[in-house]
């Protein structure tokens, strides 16, 4: 069973940067579609960014120019690079990937458990 684990969260000052990672706990073939979401306290989960199997990346307007999504060359780890962080970026960040576990299999969607990002001075 594939499980996704996010890492890289923590406490950062306003204006700072963090890079979140999302990796599977077992060996996989590759990520096809990768996505990042976040959920702030008492708010709904918010979609942030996606990357396609061809490597086309896009982010929502609210974080464009500050956040970017990428994968490693093997397409097994998903990243979210965040810069110029603001207090309103404080949230739990989740990855959501379509993963091909077996090279002969089909993509299956998985969620990570989330990593806390707190932006505060």
N, C-alpha and C positions, 0 to 999 in steps of 0.2 A: 504494500500500500504506500503510495507516494504521500509524503507530508512535506509541506513547504515551511521554511523557517526564515523569518525576516531578522536582520541584524543591522546594527549601525545607528540605531536610535539613541536618544539620550537628551541631556540638558545642554542647550547652546544659547549663547547670548544673541540678542537681535543683531542682524547683520552677518551672523556667522554662517557656516556651511556644514552640511552633513552629507554622507553618501550612504544610502540604504542599500542593502543587498537582500536578495531572496533566492534561496537555494533549496533544493530537494534533499531530504535526509537519506534517500536511496539513489542509486545510479539511474539516470534517465537517458533517453536518446537525445531529446532536445525540447526546448520550448518553441511552440509555434507562435501563438499570440501571448504577449505579456502585458499586464495592466497594473497600475497602482491606484489605490483608493486611500482615502483617509476619513476618519470619523472623529469629530470634535465632541466634547461633552455636550449632551442634550441636543445634538444635531444629527441629521441623517448622514449616512455614508455618502461620500462625495467622490466621484470619478475624477482622476487627475491626468492620467497619461496612458498611452498604449503604444506598443511596438508590434509591427506585423512580421510574418515569417520572412518577408523580403528585407526587413530592417528599417522600414519606414516608421518614423517616430512622430508622435504628435502629443501635445499637452493642451490642457484647457487654458482659456484666456487668463484666468485668475493667477496662474503660476508661470505663464509663458515668459521666457527671458530669465527666469530664476531657477526653474526645475528642468531637468532633462532625463529621459529614460533611455536605457541601453541594455544590451546583453554582452556577455563575454563572447569571444570568437566561437566557442563551442556551442553557444546558445543553451547553456545549462544554468546560468546564473543571471538574474535580472537585477538591474541597478536603478536607483533613482538618485541622481545628483541634485542636491538642493543648495542654493546659495541665497544670499541676501535675505535670510530668514527673518520672519516677522512674528510677533507674539500670536497673531491670528493663524499662524501655521501650526500652532500647538494642536496635536491630535494623535490618535493611534493610526499608524500607516499600515496598510495591508497590500500584499501582492495577490494577484489573481491570474493564474497562468493556464493556458491550454498546453498540456504536456503530452508528448509521445514518450511513453515509458519504454516500450519495446519497439525497436526499429520497424517491426512489421505491424505494429498496432495503430490504432486511431487516437487522435487527441482526446484527452479527458481534462475537464476543468477542475482546478484545485484552488482553494484559498489558503493563504497563510494565516497564522494566529495573530499577527500584528506586532508592531514595535512602537513604543511610545516615543514621540518627539515633543519636547517641551522647549519653547523659545521664551526665555525670560532673563532679565538682568538681575 
